[in-house]
Amino acid sequence: MPCVADKTSILPEKGVAALQNNFFITNLMEVLQREPECSCPESCSVLGSVSAAVAAKPLCCPNHDGKVMEFYCESCETAMCLECTEGEHREHMTVPLRDVVEQHKAALKNQLDAICSRLPQLTAAIELVNKISKQLAERKNEAVMEINSTFEELERVLHDRKNTLINDLENIFSAKQKVLHTQLTSLLQGQENIQSSCRFTEQALSHGSATEVLLVRKQMSERVNALARQDFPERPHENDHLDCLLETEGLRRSIQNLGVLLTTSSVGHTSVATGDGLRHALVGHQTTVTITTKDKDGELVKMGNAIIRAEITGPNGFYTEAEVVDNKNGTYEIVYTLKSEGEFTLSLLLYDQPIRGSPFRLRCVKASEVPQSPDDVKRRVKSPSGGGHVRQKAVRRPSSMYSSGKKKENPIEDEMIYRVGTRGREKGEFTNLQGISASGNGRIVVADSNNQCIQVFSNDGQFKLRFGVRGRSPGQLQRPTGITVDMNGDIIVADYDNKWVSIFTSDGKFKNKIGAGRLMGPKGVAVDRNGHIIAVDNKACCVFIFQSNGKLVTKFGARGTSDRQFAGRDLKETQQCQEFPLNCPHFVAVNNKNEIVVTDFHNHSVKVYSADGEFLFKFGSHGEGNGQFNAPTGVAVDANGNIIVADWGNSRIQVFDSAGSFLSYINTTADPLYGPQGLALTSDGHVVVADSGNHCFKVYRYLQ
């Protein structure tokens, strides 16, 4: 084959036809056709085979009667004979061919070694991907089998219940019919006796002689008198009431929500872990690490249920697993406590694959060995109430995982007054706090969702009260989310998992529950100027309005994309968010016109309705700009009708006028928010927000 190169080649005396063939490539192709498939374990034996073939068959010059080509022209990159070097290549640099061959063989061998070294990695990657693909198929088949088995069992239960109802119906019908038949027989017999006596007496009177009448008078008189005195069952001994009441609405709702598909798109090599717990720990002290899951493109995965394992190995080979807490928003807390000093290895595995940077080496030391600066001591001073929470001024730290890092315009020139809380289960500590509210008597009330309790603080952050017991009975809490305080000081709590709204006195005593049997997943709750309780049903995509005694006033909204509906994910998308699977309306507030303001999470908007549920207007769109949202959550309205909204995905708080026009945002950059949820205005005019991802609430100055 002719030599093709970017360089200019000298045309031989005999023209194009005399251009030499690349015998090396020709021989290589011949050898490859003879050789079995190459696995390249040791730089590939094919190269040696080609060399042997070339050595066994000398290259002959096509221009000079087949003379052996023993030289190589580096300019033309071609082999030649001695006469070629004295002819057309006389001006070029030529070297012995055997030297060039060895040189190029060595270069090719190095390149071959480099590329062959990647084969084990590719082989391992292929095996891993095939394994995951196979496991995925197996789990899909297992899920199909479980779904089929479950629904077949339900069909059997339904069939058995149907037969039971029909059998009970037949038994009740037979018993009632037996009573009625006995009564009917008695009545028919009495009727026949009276008719017979009447006919006989009438015949005797009409056709009998005087002597015959006198002879039978006594018998007829006794017979007639006996029938006249006889008591017949003239009133029904049974009734015709036999109805079948089949209440299927609740069952249909349950069936529609039966089962949920759990998965995430998160992968280990893009997901990250942060926190001092990756490097340091104190003996006997609880230490945490935060994992933020991402997909293959490095995009945040904002849903939970990923399978994560955290393994700690000590210097003596001691192995233990750390606790993994799912925040249900794509982040996870790894919690561990080491009981001895030394060097440890922390392995973080997501779906059995290491998270970026894992394993981590950390050192555990005694608390007495850690020096504290005066500033550290000041920041860790407990409150005078002894509640144990930390109150501190805002300190600058890196932006939250959701912040865009862009400079925003027109901020409210405020600062954080204080923050309360860390992750934990004690007083003044929280685990995924959700709703927050403020009362007129200077109290802040917090729904501590994962700790199943309510905590109460003063306006200056002092711990006052904690109440709530986990459970599914009236007065117990399973997953408190929204919270508000009515004009009497009663605390009203939306319980997502118990599917009702609980009402407690101001000191935490249970009074009543409402909405049971109607609500499917209440999230936000508010009280209007009429004392009505407004509950946002996140799962049913609607808003319920109750009287304080629980009587339903009205409800409005449905799943959909129109202005009068709330955006909910379809069944295909339901797996995308397990925190609140349908991602429908979240929180609610009431303005000074008694209008209802609802945050529509998945529609990235805020919608305003009249007091009886008529749609008025909406504002907001998806994005990071002023007036845009990335999944709005908490909402509050100030005395002037301005609407304050917690922007969950953008981790910020925005302020709008009563018509929904953007005014400004609250400056939270000194201590960034991380997935804010509930939001309220305190009695002294400040904004308080549940900073869910940071397990604390924060109070900001607010200029109305």
CORTANOR-V163104 format. One record per pair of residues at least 6 apart in sequence whose ideal C-beta (glycine too) atoms are under 7 Angstrom apart, sorted by the first residue. I is the first residue (numbers start at 1). GAP is how many residues later the second one is. Records with the same first field share a line. If there is no record, write none. Layout:
I->GAP ; GAP
//
This chain:
1->20 ; 21 ; 24
2->17
3->6 ; 16 ; 19 ; 74 ; 75
5->72
7->68 ; 69 ; 70
9->67
10->66 ; 78 ; 79
12->6 ; 7 ; 51 ; 76
13->50
14->49
18->44 ; 45
20->42 ; 58
23->36
24->30
27->23 ; 26 ; 27
28->22
31->15 ; 18 ; 19 ; 22
32->14
35->11 ; 14
38->6 ; 8
40->76 ; 79
43->66 ; 69 ; 70 ; 73
44->68 ; 72
47->58 ; 61 ; 62 ; 65
51->54
58->10
59->10 ; 20
60->6 ; 7 ; 8 ; 9
61->6 ; 8 ; 19 ; 20 ; 23
63->21
64->17 ; 19 ; 20
67->14 ; 16
68->13
69->10 ; 11 ; 12 ; 28
70->11 ; 12 ; 26 ; 27
71->9 ; 11 ; 14 ; 23 ; 24 ; 25 ; 26
72->7 ; 22 ; 23 ; 25 ; 28
73->7 ; 16 ; 19 ; 21
74->19 ; 21
75->17 ; 18
76->13 ; 16
79->18
80->9
85->9
147->112
165->79
169->75
172->70
173->69
176->62
179->58 ; 59
180->57 ; 58
183->50 ; 54
186->46 ; 47
187->45 ; 46
190->40 ; 42
193->34
194->33
197->26 ; 27 ; 30
201->19 ; 23
204->8 ; 9 ; 12 ; 16
205->8
250->267
253->267
260->314 ; 321
261->314
262->43 ; 313 ; 316
263->312
264->29 ; 37 ; 39 ; 41 ; 42
265->30 ; 36
266->27 ; 28 ; 29 ; 35 ; 40 ; 84
267->28 ; 29 ; 83 ; 86
268->81 ; 82 ; 83 ; 85 ; 86 ; 87
269->84 ; 87
270->24 ; 25 ; 26 ; 28 ; 86
271->20 ; 21 ; 22 ; 23 ; 79 ; 84 ; 85
272->20 ; 83 ; 84
273->16 ; 17 ; 18 ; 75 ; 82 ; 84
274->16
275->13 ; 14 ; 15
277->10 ; 11 ; 12
278->11 ; 68 ; 82 ; 84
279->83
280->82 ; 83
281->6 ; 57 ; 81 ; 83
282->83 ; 85 ; 88
283->55 ; 56 ; 57 ; 58 ; 81 ; 82 ; 83 ; 84
284->53 ; 55
285->52 ; 82
286->49 ; 51
287->49 ; 50
288->45 ; 46 ; 47 ; 135
289->45
290->41 ; 43
291->17 ; 40 ; 41 ; 43 ; 57 ; 64
292->8 ; 38 ; 39 ; 109
293->8 ; 13 ; 37 ; 57
294->6 ; 7
295->6
300->30
301->29
302->27 ; 28
303->27 ; 273 ; 274 ; 275 ; 276
304->22 ; 23 ; 24 ; 25 ; 26 ; 274 ; 275
305->21 ; 273
306->44
307->44
308->16 ; 24 ; 41 ; 42
309->12 ; 40
310->11 ; 12 ; 14 ; 24 ; 36 ; 38
311->8 ; 10 ; 36
312->8 ; 10 ; 24 ; 32 ; 34
313->6 ; 31 ; 32
314->28 ; 30
315->27 ; 28
322->12 ; 13 ; 14
323->12 ; 13
324->8 ; 10
325->7 ; 8 ; 10
326->6
327->6 ; 105 ; 366
328->250 ; 251
329->250 ; 346 ; 364
331->362
333->90
334->14
338->6 ; 26
340->24
341->23 ; 24 ; 25
342->22
343->18 ; 20
344->18 ; 20
345->14 ; 16
346->13 ; 14 ; 16
347->7 ; 11 ; 12
348->6 ; 7 ; 10
379->13
380->10
382->6
383->6 ; 8 ; 78 ; 79 ; 80
385->77 ; 78
387->40 ; 41 ; 75 ; 76
388->38 ; 39 ; 40
389->31 ; 32 ; 39 ; 40 ; 74
390->32
391->27 ; 29 ; 70
392->26 ; 27
394->21 ; 22 ; 276 ; 277
395->276
396->274
397->274
399->6 ; 273
400->251 ; 272 ; 273 ; 274
401->273
402->247 ; 248 ; 249 ; 273
403->248 ; 269
404->220
408->257
409->217
410->254
411->253 ; 254 ; 256
412->243 ; 252 ; 253 ; 254 ; 255 ; 291
413->254
414->252 ; 253 ; 286 ; 287 ; 288 ; 289
415->252 ; 255 ; 286
416->252 ; 254 ; 255 ; 282 ; 284
417->269 ; 282 ; 283 ; 284
418->43 ; 281
419->252 ; 277 ; 279
420->8 ; 37 ; 41 ; 276 ; 277
421->7 ; 8 ; 9 ; 274 ; 275 ; 276
422->7 ; 273 ; 274
423->6 ; 7 ; 8 ; 272
425->6 ; 26
427->36 ; 39
428->35
430->18 ; 21 ; 265 ; 266
431->17 ; 19 ; 20 ; 264
432->17 ; 18 ; 260
433->13 ; 14 ; 15 ; 16 ; 257 ; 259 ; 262 ; 264
434->13 ; 15 ; 47 ; 243 ; 244 ; 256 ; 258
435->12 ; 46 ; 47 ; 48 ; 243 ; 255
436->8 ; 10 ; 47 ; 242 ; 243 ; 244 ; 252 ; 253 ; 254 ; 261
437->8 ; 46 ; 47 ; 48 ; 243
438->6 ; 242 ; 243 ; 244 ; 245 ; 250
439->6 ; 46 ; 50 ; 244
440->243
441->48
442->16 ; 17 ; 241
443->13 ; 14 ; 15 ; 21
444->13 ; 15 ; 238 ; 244
445->9 ; 11 ; 38 ; 40 ; 46
446->8 ; 9 ; 244 ; 251
447->7 ; 33 ; 34 ; 35 ; 36 ; 46
448->6 ; 7
449->30 ; 31 ; 32
452->16 ; 18 ; 25 ; 26 ; 28
453->13 ; 14 ; 15 ; 24
454->13 ; 14 ; 26 ; 29 ; 37 ; 39 ; 54
455->11
456->8 ; 9
457->6 ; 7
458->6
459->223 ; 224 ; 225
465->42 ; 43
467->41
468->9
469->7 ; 8
470->6 ; 7 ; 8
471->7
472->6 ; 26
474->36 ; 39
475->27 ; 35
477->16 ; 18
478->17 ; 19 ; 20
479->16 ; 17 ; 18
480->13 ; 15
481->13 ; 15 ; 42
482->12 ; 40 ; 41 ; 42 ; 43 ; 105 ; 196
483->8 ; 9 ; 10 ; 42
484->8 ; 41 ; 42 ; 43
485->6
486->6 ; 41 ; 45
487->44
489->17
490->13 ; 14 ; 15 ; 16 ; 21
491->13 ; 15
492->9 ; 11 ; 33 ; 35 ; 41
493->8 ; 9 ; 11
494->7 ; 28 ; 29 ; 30 ; 31 ; 41
495->6 ; 7 ; 27
496->25 ; 26 ; 27
499->17 ; 20 ; 21 ; 22
500->13 ; 14 ; 15 ; 16 ; 19
501->12 ; 13 ; 14 ; 21 ; 24 ; 32 ; 34
502->8 ; 11
503->8 ; 9
504->6 ; 7
505->6
512->38
514->19 ; 32 ; 36
515->7 ; 20 ; 29 ; 31
518->26 ; 34
519->16 ; 18 ; 25
520->17 ; 19 ; 20
521->16 ; 17 ; 18 ; 19
522->13 ; 14 ; 15
523->13 ; 15 ; 57 ; 63 ; 64
524->12 ; 62 ; 63 ; 64
525->8 ; 9 ; 10 ; 63
526->8 ; 62 ; 63 ; 64
527->6
528->6 ; 62 ; 66 ; 83
529->61 ; 65
531->17
532->13 ; 14 ; 15 ; 21
533->13 ; 15
534->9 ; 11 ; 54 ; 62
535->9 ; 11
536->7 ; 49 ; 50 ; 51 ; 52 ; 62
537->6 ; 7
538->42 ; 44 ; 46 ; 47 ; 48
539->43
541->16 ; 17 ; 18 ; 25 ; 27 ; 41 ; 43 ; 44
542->13 ; 14 ; 15 ; 16
543->12 ; 13 ; 14 ; 42 ; 45 ; 53 ; 55 ; 70
544->8 ; 11
545->8 ; 9 ; 10
546->6 ; 7
547->6
554->58 ; 59
556->53 ; 57
557->8 ; 9 ; 28
558->7
559->6 ; 7 ; 9 ; 25
561->6
563->52 ; 55
564->51
566->18 ; 19 ; 34 ; 37
567->17 ; 33 ; 35 ; 36
568->14 ; 15 ; 16 ; 34
569->7 ; 13 ; 14 ; 33
574->7 ; 8
577->6
583->18 ; 19
584->17 ; 18
585->13 ; 14 ; 15 ; 16
586->13 ; 15 ; 47
587->12 ; 46 ; 47 ; 48 ; 91
588->8 ; 9 ; 10 ; 47
589->8 ; 46 ; 47 ; 48
590->6 ; 47
591->6 ; 46 ; 50 ; 67
592->47 ; 49
594->17
595->13 ; 14 ; 15 ; 16 ; 21
596->13 ; 15
597->9 ; 11 ; 38 ; 40 ; 46
598->9 ; 11
599->7 ; 33 ; 34 ; 36 ; 46
600->6 ; 7
601->30 ; 31 ; 32
604->16 ; 17 ; 18 ; 25 ; 26 ; 27 ; 28
605->13 ; 14 ; 15 ; 16 ; 24
606->12 ; 13 ; 14 ; 26 ; 29 ; 37 ; 39 ; 54
607->8 ; 11
608->8 ; 9 ; 10
609->6 ; 7
610->6
617->43
619->37 ; 41
620->7 ; 8 ; 9 ; 12
621->7
622->6 ; 7 ; 8
624->6 ; 26
626->36
627->35
629->18
630->17 ; 19 ; 20
631->17 ; 18
632->13 ; 14 ; 15 ; 16
633->13 ; 15 ; 43 ; 44
634->12 ; 42 ; 43 ; 44 ; 45 ; 55 ; 56
635->8 ; 9 ; 10 ; 44
636->8 ; 43 ; 44 ; 45
637->6
638->6 ; 43 ; 66
639->65
640->64
641->17
642->13 ; 14 ; 15 ; 16 ; 21
643->13 ; 15
644->9 ; 11 ; 35 ; 43
645->9 ; 11
646->7 ; 30 ; 31 ; 33 ; 43
647->6 ; 7
648->27 ; 28 ; 29
651->21 ; 22 ; 23 ; 24 ; 25
652->13 ; 16 ; 21
653->12 ; 13 ; 15 ; 23 ; 26 ; 34 ; 36
654->8 ; 11
655->8 ; 9 ; 10 ; 11
656->6 ; 7
657->6
666->21 ; 34 ; 36
671->27
673->16 ; 18
674->17 ; 19 ; 20
675->17 ; 18
676->13 ; 14 ; 15 ; 16
677->13 ; 15
678->12
679->8 ; 10
680->8
681->6
682->6 ; 17
685->17 ; 19
686->13 ; 14 ; 15 ; 16
687->13 ; 15
688->9 ; 11
689->8 ; 9
690->7
691->6 ; 7
//
